[in-house]
Amino acid sequence: MFQSPYGEPVEPEKAPEAISKAVASLPPEQMFELMKQMKLCIQNNPNEARNMLLQNPQLAYALLQAQIVMKIVDPQVALVSNAPLILDA
């Protein structure tokens, strides 16, 4: 049986919770490395980074969650910023 490198499939309505749990389980060093790599990607190729995030909204959400965990972004600001996305779903 084929096993996805991305983990078990998740129902769309449960995706935000699954992403939040996955991000919260990352060691701080790995979370920092994730943010560092994304920053480099954005600096070196902003158009490719933008397309990657648009095509993979789960990644964008995971990065936002990582920023909340790392206290880079206030959770209330993130909630207000995401309101249109949640309402559009």
TIVO-2410 file (N, C-alpha, C; in nm, 3 decimals):
# residues 89
REC num residu      c1      c2      c3 atome chaine
REC   1      M   0.084  -0.119   0.000     N      A
REC   1      M   0.000   0.000   0.000    CA      A
REC   1      M   0.088   0.125   0.000     C      A
REC   2      F   0.051   0.224  -0.078     N      A
REC   2      F   0.126   0.349  -0.088    CA      A
REC   2      F   0.102   0.435   0.035     C      A
REC   3      Q   0.211   0.483   0.095     N      A
REC   3      Q   0.201   0.572   0.211    CA      A
REC   3      Q   0.250   0.710   0.170     C      A
REC   4      S   0.165   0.808   0.190     N      A
REC   4      S   0.199   0.945   0.154    CA      A
REC   4      S   0.304   1.003   0.249     C      A
REC   5      P   0.402   1.077   0.195     N      A
REC   5      P   0.500   1.143   0.282    CA      A
REC   5      P   0.437   1.258   0.361     C      A
REC   6      Y   0.313   1.294   0.327     N      A
REC   6      Y   0.245   1.405   0.392    CA      A
REC   6      Y   0.157   1.361   0.508     C      A
REC   7      G   0.156   1.231   0.539     N      A
REC   7      G   0.074   1.183   0.650    CA      A
REC   7      G  -0.061   1.135   0.602     C      A
REC   8      E  -0.146   1.108   0.699     N      A
REC   8      E  -0.279   1.057   0.669    CA      A
REC   8      E  -0.366   1.166   0.607     C      A
REC   9      P  -0.455   1.128   0.515     N      A
REC   9      P  -0.549   1.227   0.460    CA      A
REC   9      P  -0.639   1.282   0.571     C      A
REC  10      V  -0.677   1.408   0.558     N      A
REC  10      V  -0.761   1.474   0.657    CA      A
REC  10      V  -0.878   1.538   0.585     C      A
REC  11      E  -0.996   1.528   0.646     N      A
REC  11      E  -1.114   1.594   0.588    CA      A
REC  11      E  -1.091   1.745   0.590     C      A
REC  12      P  -1.136   1.814   0.484     N      A
REC  12      P  -1.107   1.959   0.474    CA      A
REC  12      P  -1.148   2.040   0.597     C      A
REC  13      E  -1.262   2.009   0.657     N      A
REC  13      E  -1.305   2.088   0.772    CA      A
REC  13      E  -1.219   2.063   0.896     C      A
REC  14      K  -1.143   1.954   0.896     N      A
REC  14      K  -1.055   1.924   1.009    CA      A
REC  14      K  -0.910   1.964   0.983     C      A
REC  15      A  -0.882   2.016   0.863     N      A
REC  15      A  -0.745   2.051   0.825    CA      A
REC  15      A  -0.682   2.157   0.915     C      A
REC  16      P  -0.752   2.268   0.948     N      A
REC  16      P  -0.687   2.368   1.034    CA      A
REC  16      P  -0.640   2.311   1.168     C      A
REC  17      E  -0.723   2.228   1.229     N      A
REC  17      E  -0.686   2.168   1.358    CA      A
REC  17      E  -0.566   2.073   1.342     C      A
REC  18      A  -0.568   1.993   1.234     N      A
REC  18      A  -0.457   1.900   1.210    CA      A
REC  18      A  -0.327   1.975   1.185     C      A
REC  19      I  -0.334   2.084   1.109     N      A
REC  19      I  -0.215   2.164   1.080    CA      A
REC  19      I  -0.163   2.228   1.209     C      A
REC  20      S  -0.253   2.282   1.290     N      A
REC  20      S  -0.212   2.345   1.416    CA      A
REC  20      S  -0.143   2.245   1.507     C      A
REC  21      K  -0.197   2.123   1.516     N      A
REC  21      K  -0.136   2.019   1.600    CA      A
REC  21      K   0.002   1.980   1.546     C      A
REC  22      A   0.013   1.967   1.414     N      A
REC  22      A   0.141   1.929   1.353    CA      A
REC  22      A   0.246   2.035   1.380     C      A
REC  23      V   0.209   2.161   1.363     N      A
REC  23      V   0.304   2.271   1.385    CA      A
REC  23      V   0.344   2.278   1.532     C      A
REC  24      A   0.246   2.265   1.621     N      A
REC  24      A   0.275   2.272   1.765    CA      A
REC  24      A   0.367   2.160   1.811     C      A
REC  25      S   0.369   2.048   1.737     N      A
REC  25      S   0.453   1.935   1.776    CA      A
REC  25      S   0.597   1.948   1.727     C      A
REC  26      L   0.624   2.047   1.643     N      A
REC  26      L   0.761   2.065   1.592    CA      A
REC  26      L   0.853   2.115   1.702     C      A
REC  27      P   0.976   2.063   1.707     N      A
REC  27      P   1.074   2.120   1.801    CA      A
REC  27      P   1.104   2.265   1.761     C      A
REC  28      P   1.136   2.351   1.858     N      A
REC  28      P   1.163   2.492   1.826    CA      A
REC  28      P   1.269   2.512   1.718     C      A
REC  29      E   1.373   2.427   1.719     N      A
REC  29      E   1.480   2.441   1.619    CA      A
REC  29      E   1.426   2.416   1.478     C      A
REC  30      Q   1.338   2.318   1.466     N      A
REC  30      Q   1.281   2.285   1.335    CA      A
REC  30      Q   1.187   2.396   1.288     C      A
REC  31      M   1.111   2.453   1.381     N      A
REC  31      M   1.022   2.563   1.347    CA      A
REC  31      M   1.104   2.684   1.300     C      A
REC  32      F   1.212   2.713   1.371     N      A
REC  32      F   1.300   2.824   1.332    CA      A
REC  32      F   1.358   2.799   1.193     C      A
REC  33      E   1.403   2.676   1.168     N      A
REC  33      E   1.461   2.641   1.037    CA      A
REC  33      E   1.357   2.656   0.926     C      A
REC  34      L   1.235   2.615   0.952     N      A
REC  34      L   1.126   2.630   0.856    CA      A
REC  34      L   1.106   2.777   0.819     C      A
REC  35      M   1.103   2.863   0.921     N      A
REC  35      M   1.084   3.006   0.895    CA      A
REC  35      M   1.204   3.064   0.820     C      A
REC  36      K   1.323   3.021   0.857     N      A
REC  36      K   1.445   3.069   0.792    CA      A
REC  36      K   1.445   3.031   0.643     C      A
REC  37      Q   1.409   2.906   0.614     N      A
REC  37      Q   1.407   2.860   0.476    CA      A
REC  37      Q   1.300   2.933   0.394     C      A
REC  38      M   1.185   2.958   0.455     N      A
REC  38      M   1.080   3.030   0.383    CA      A
REC  38      M   1.123   3.173   0.357     C      A
REC  39      K   1.190   3.235   0.452     N      A
REC  39      K   1.239   3.372   0.433    CA      A
REC  39      K   1.338   3.376   0.317     C      A
REC  40      L   1.431   3.281   0.312     N      A
REC  40      L   1.526   3.274   0.202    CA      A
REC  40      L   1.456   3.254   0.068     C      A
REC  41      C   1.358   3.168   0.067     N      A
REC  41      C   1.281   3.141  -0.056    CA      A
REC  41      C   1.215   3.270  -0.105     C      A
REC  42      I   1.154   3.345  -0.013     N      A
REC  42      I   1.087   3.470  -0.048    CA      A
REC  42      I   1.188   3.573  -0.098     C      A
REC  43      Q   1.303   3.582  -0.032     N      A
REC  43      Q   1.404   3.679  -0.073    CA      A
REC  43      Q   1.465   3.645  -0.209     C      A
REC  44      N   1.490   3.516  -0.233     N      A
REC  44      N   1.557   3.474  -0.356    CA      A
REC  44      N   1.465   3.463  -0.476     C      A
REC  45      N   1.340   3.428  -0.452     N      A
REC  45      N   1.248   3.412  -0.563    CA      A
REC  45      N   1.105   3.441  -0.517     C      A
REC  46      P   1.073   3.570  -0.502     N      A
REC  46      P   0.942   3.606  -0.447    CA      A
REC  46      P   0.823   3.555  -0.528     C      A
REC  47      N   0.835   3.554  -0.660     N      A
REC  47      N   0.722   3.507  -0.742    CA      A
REC  47      N   0.697   3.358  -0.723     C      A
REC  48      E   0.804   3.280  -0.718     N      A
REC  48      E   0.790   3.137  -0.695    CA      A
REC  48      E   0.734   3.110  -0.556     C      A
REC  49      A   0.781   3.185  -0.457     N      A
REC  49      A   0.731   3.169  -0.320    CA      A
REC  49      A   0.582   3.201  -0.315     C      A
REC  50      R   0.542   3.309  -0.381     N      A
REC  50      R   0.401   3.348  -0.383    CA      A
REC  50      R   0.316   3.239  -0.447     C      A
REC  51      N   0.360   3.188  -0.561     N      A
REC  51      N   0.285   3.082  -0.629    CA      A
REC  51      N   0.276   2.956  -0.543     C      A
REC  52      M   0.387   2.922  -0.476     N      A
REC  52      M   0.388   2.803  -0.391    CA      A
REC  52      M   0.285   2.817  -0.278     C      A
REC  53      L   0.278   2.935  -0.217     N      A
REC  53      L   0.183   2.957  -0.109    CA      A
REC  53      L   0.039   2.961  -0.159     C      A
REC  54      L   0.018   3.019  -0.277     N      A
REC  54      L  -0.117   3.022  -0.334    CA      A
REC  54      L  -0.165   2.882  -0.372     C      A
REC  55      Q  -0.074   2.800  -0.422     N      A
REC  55      Q  -0.110   2.663  -0.463    CA      A
REC  55      Q  -0.118   2.567  -0.345     C      A
REC  56      N  -0.062   2.607  -0.231     N      A
REC  56      N  -0.059   2.521  -0.111    CA      A
REC  56      N  -0.105   2.600   0.010     C      A
REC  57      P  -0.235   2.630   0.018     N      A
REC  57      P  -0.283   2.711   0.131    CA      A
REC  57      P  -0.254   2.646   0.267     C      A
REC  58      Q  -0.239   2.514   0.269     N      A
REC  58      Q  -0.207   2.447   0.395    CA      A
REC  58      Q  -0.069   2.491   0.444     C      A
REC  59      L   0.024   2.511   0.352     N      A
REC  59      L   0.158   2.558   0.389    CA      A
REC  59      L   0.150   2.700   0.443     C      A
REC  60      A   0.073   2.784   0.377     N      A
REC  60      A   0.057   2.922   0.425    CA      A
REC  60      A  -0.001   2.923   0.566     C      A
REC  61      Y  -0.100   2.838   0.590     N      A
REC  61      Y  -0.162   2.830   0.722    CA      A
REC  61      Y  -0.062   2.777   0.825     C      A
REC  62      A   0.016   2.678   0.786     N      A
REC  62      A   0.117   2.622   0.877    CA      A
REC  62      A   0.222   2.727   0.913     C      A
REC  63      L   0.263   2.808   0.817     N      A
REC  63      L   0.360   2.914   0.844    CA      A
REC  63      L   0.301   3.017   0.939     C      A
REC  64      L   0.173   3.050   0.920     N      A
REC  64      L   0.106   3.143   1.011    CA      A
REC  64      L   0.101   3.084   1.152     C      A
REC  65      Q   0.066   2.956   1.163     N      A
REC  65      Q   0.061   2.891   1.293    CA      A
REC  65      Q   0.199   2.891   1.360     C      A
REC  66      A   0.303   2.867   1.282     N      A
REC  66      A   0.439   2.869   1.335    CA      A
REC  66      A   0.473   3.008   1.388     C      A
REC  67      Q   0.431   3.112   1.317     N      A
REC  67      Q   0.456   3.249   1.362    CA      A
REC  67      Q   0.382   3.279   1.492     C      A
REC  68      I   0.263   3.222   1.509     N      A
REC  68      I   0.189   3.240   1.633    CA      A
REC  68      I   0.259   3.169   1.748     C      A
REC  69      V   0.301   3.045   1.725     N      A
REC  69      V   0.371   2.968   1.828    CA      A
REC  69      V   0.500   3.037   1.869     C      A
REC  70      M   0.570   3.093   1.771     N      A
REC  70      M   0.698   3.160   1.797    CA      A
REC  70      M   0.679   3.303   1.851     C      A
REC  71      K   0.551   3.344   1.867     N      A
REC  71      K   0.516   3.477   1.916    CA      A
REC  71      K   0.564   3.590   1.825     C      A
REC  72      I   0.567   3.561   1.696     N      A
REC  72      I   0.599   3.663   1.595    CA      A
REC  72      I   0.472   3.739   1.558     C      A
REC  73      V   0.360   3.666   1.558     N      A
REC  73      V   0.230   3.722   1.524    CA      A
REC  73      V   0.136   3.699   1.642     C      A
REC  74      D   0.060   3.802   1.677     N      A
REC  74      D  -0.039   3.791   1.784    CA      A
REC  74      D  -0.157   3.706   1.733     C      A
REC  75      P  -0.204   3.610   1.812     N      A
REC  75      P  -0.315   3.524   1.767    CA      A
REC  75      P  -0.440   3.603   1.728     C      A
REC  76      Q  -0.469   3.713   1.798     N      A
REC  76      Q  -0.587   3.793   1.764    CA      A
REC  76      Q  -0.572   3.860   1.628     C      A
REC  77      V  -0.451   3.905   1.597     N      A
REC  77      V  -0.425   3.966   1.466    CA      A
REC  77      V  -0.441   3.861   1.357     C      A
REC  78      A  -0.389   3.741   1.382     N      A
REC  78      A  -0.401   3.631   1.284    CA      A
REC  78      A  -0.546   3.595   1.263     C      A
REC  79      L  -0.625   3.593   1.369     N      A
REC  79      L  -0.767   3.558   1.358    CA      A
REC  79      L  -0.841   3.658   1.272     C      A
REC  80      V  -0.815   3.787   1.295     N      A
REC  80      V  -0.879   3.892   1.217    CA      A
REC  80      V  -0.832   3.887   1.072     C      A
REC  81      S  -0.704   3.862   1.050     N      A
REC  81      S  -0.648   3.856   0.915    CA      A
REC  81      S  -0.705   3.739   0.837     C      A
REC  82      N  -0.736   3.628   0.905     N      A
REC  82      N  -0.787   3.508   0.839    CA      A
REC  82      N  -0.937   3.507   0.823     C      A
REC  83      A  -1.008   3.602   0.883     N      A
REC  83      A  -1.153   3.601   0.878    CA      A
REC  83      A  -1.209   3.589   0.736     C      A
REC  84      P  -1.161   3.667   0.639     N      A
REC  84      P  -1.215   3.652   0.504    CA      A
REC  84      P  -1.192   3.511   0.447     C      A
REC  85      L  -1.077   3.449   0.479     N      A
REC  85      L  -1.049   3.316   0.429    CA      A
REC  85      L  -1.146   3.214   0.488     C      A
REC  86      I  -1.175   3.229   0.615     N      A
REC  86      I  -1.266   3.136   0.681    CA      A
REC  86      I  -1.407   3.154   0.627     C      A
REC  87      L  -1.448   3.278   0.607     N      A
REC  87      L  -1.582   3.304   0.557    CA      A
REC  87      L  -1.601   3.258   0.413     C      A
REC  88      D  -1.494   3.262   0.333     N      A
REC  88      D  -1.501   3.222   0.194    CA      A
REC  88      D  -1.510   3.071   0.177     C      A
REC  89      A  -1.464   2.996   0.277     N      A
REC  89      A  -1.459   2.850   0.266    CA      A
REC  89      A  -1.594   2.787   0.256     C      A
***
